[in-house]
Amino acid sequence: MDGTGWDAAAAMTAEEMEAELALVRRRLARSESARKQAEALLEFKSRVLAQANEELKENRERLRIELGQRTRQLLEAQRVAGFGTMIWDAEAFKAELSPHCQDLLGLHGLAEIEGAKTADSPHPILDRVSPEEREKVFEWSRRLTTGALQLKHNRVALMQAGAGRTCKADDCRTCEHLADCDRMLEFRIVGRNAGEANRMIRALAETSVDEDIGRVLVFITVQDITREIEAANEAEALHQRDQRRMRELEQLAVELRAAREAAERANAAKTRFLAMMSHDIRTPMNGVIGMLELFDAAGLSESQHEMLGLMRASGDQLRMLLDDIIDLEQAESGKLTLAAFPLEVGTFLSTSIGFWTRAARGKGLTLELERAAFGWRGSLVEWIVADRYRLRQIIDNLVSNAVKFTKRGGIRVRVGPIAEDRFRFEVIDTGIGIPPERRAEIFEDFGQLHTVDVQAGGSGLGLAICRRIVDLMGGTIGVEAGPEGVGSCFWVELPFVEVDGPTAAKQRDERRLLRFDGGRLRVLVAEDVETNRIVARGMLSKLGCDVELVTNGEEAVEALRRDAFDVVLMDMSMPVLDGPEATRRIKALPGAVSRTPIIALTAYSGRAELAPMMTAGAIGVVKKPIVLDELYRAIKSVCR
Amino acid sequence: MKGVIFSELIYWVEETYSPSIADQMIRQADLPGDGCYTSVGSYPHEQALAMIGQLVEITGEPVNDLADAYGYWLSARFAQLYPEVFMGHTNAINFLRAIDGIHKKEVARLYPDALTPSVIAEVDGEDLLVSYASHRPFAEVAHGLIRGYIDYFGDDLVIIRDEGTPGPHAARFIVQRK
């Protein structure tokens, strides 16, 4: 303290001293009070801090437990799903492996590993990879590393470029680099111990940026696909086996077809031979039978008379057998043809059945003809187009068989329509019947039941010939047990075309006749199926047309070259030359003939199927089965 | 308001005038705590206004002059008390532009519930416009503080109060080269 201070203090009065002291006391009291305030505040703040610290600790513990739980759940999920994860930090050149990943790669207890520097250097993962795949795995990891580092580099460059841009595929080459680099890799881990099997591993990599730590990480999932591969291999083996079996079966089918064709050829040859023989035998046979007819029976003893009768009967039987063989050969070689003429149904049936009345009576059997409805409302038409001879052949065969195989009772023949254009006839006998298992084979060639063959006689070819004729007519034939299980019921169902009889024809509506330039219309029909040709001819005749029939497109073209027609009915699918091509050729013919209207004759109904004909130049369509009205309208419209 | 403003106010009066004037100011202001302030506490700003009012009575000086002088003194004290706030700043303009952020951040860290004034500095051509707004009428103290910062950094600047601005709760100062 300097002199001034002392002087000042000395100069103070006691009163002043007192005041000064009071001031100092007040200041001290304030300081003391402020200190206590500060201490109290400090204590309060400390308590607040301590509490906050406690809360922080609790929070941290809760988070730690939660993190542990989540981690365990994640690892469990990985284990259940059968894959492990590896997080590759390219900058740190280290990978973190999940426990299941360690198991899959055979690296138990290795949660963190460094990257491999070369493909040859010792490395926990590469050491487990099959030797031939080490280079591949190393190269894959190298490319992932390069990609990740490049991505990081690009991001830094972008950040420095500013403007808060984020990495986009457009300006980030790394993304392209990664796209190029296959994200998936499959390799084999070799079992090290005796009990440890090799396993196939599939690794899938995805590079991503962890914004929180500012690092680029490659997430790799690792999955055991051994079973998947095995299943695929098994499936492939099964497929191969199936293919092999398929080839064997195909081969077998080829062989079977060849064998069948050979058998068919042999059979045809046999039939041809038989037919030839029969033909050759028939000539001398006719001589023998003719001579027997001429033989004068007068003056013969009774036994000689009987012998002559036997000789004549045997001769007739032999001739019938020869006829059957020739028919069969014709059917097999496709030479069996059908004629088509108007036939009056009633007269035809009564004549045909009546022929057998005598034979039936001779055996004490009844033979009846009855009209039946078969559930169809209409009645049997009067006149149809048919091949009288072949139809008679069928009836004769069935009725003669019935008479032949029936000892007691009788035979009923029922006839009636079953549809607008189909009829059925049944020959029902009370004979020995046919076991169900043999019903199909009796229509086969030489299929007559052997047991009865001897007793009943016959070639055994009758039913086979019937079947072939019925086929040719577009019908069906079959046999079933007779009513109440007695005898047999042979039935035939055939299509028919109704025509006007000679009387009705005179009365028919003149307006229904097709006329062209005042004269009869000349129609060319090209159709390969005979029944259809017959039907077409029948109908066209009914419409008053002159008809010429050909069996394929080539014949149609030829016919048009030769002759003029008013209209052509052209079937679409025919052998040799089909409808569309024939139509094109006709359209290309020189002169007026190329303008002949052509109507497509088809069983198809779709536009697409008809297109080839229409494109080729047909101008009308008639669908099969042909309906008279439609045919009339179609021709009328094109010949106007 | 933060206790440091009160404790420094008393300290300033003691230093600038005398301990007895400070004592007189406190006693005349008739304060609830009898002028006991700790810098870590918080007190109603009306108590500071009461003290300055008494100081005007005692000294006869205009209130604005006193507030400005206190602000100027306070800037130097802040540099002593909180040197870390000034670190990294080399001139007053730079410091004033950062002050709002620093002030709010530092105060909020220690006193989350404190209401801080808004001190926004914007560059306007060559000038710096500093806007003060607060629910407390201490615009003049802010003027003194800015003046003090300019002198602290030794910059060749002058501060002008924009007379168009309303009063003690809000003011705009133009800091420009001399």
Interface residues (C-beta under 8 A of the other chain):
Chain A: L23 R26 R27 A29 R30 S33 A34 R35 Q37 A38 L41 L42
Chain B: S7 P19 S20 D23 I26 G33 D34 G35 C36 Y37 T38 S39 V40 G41
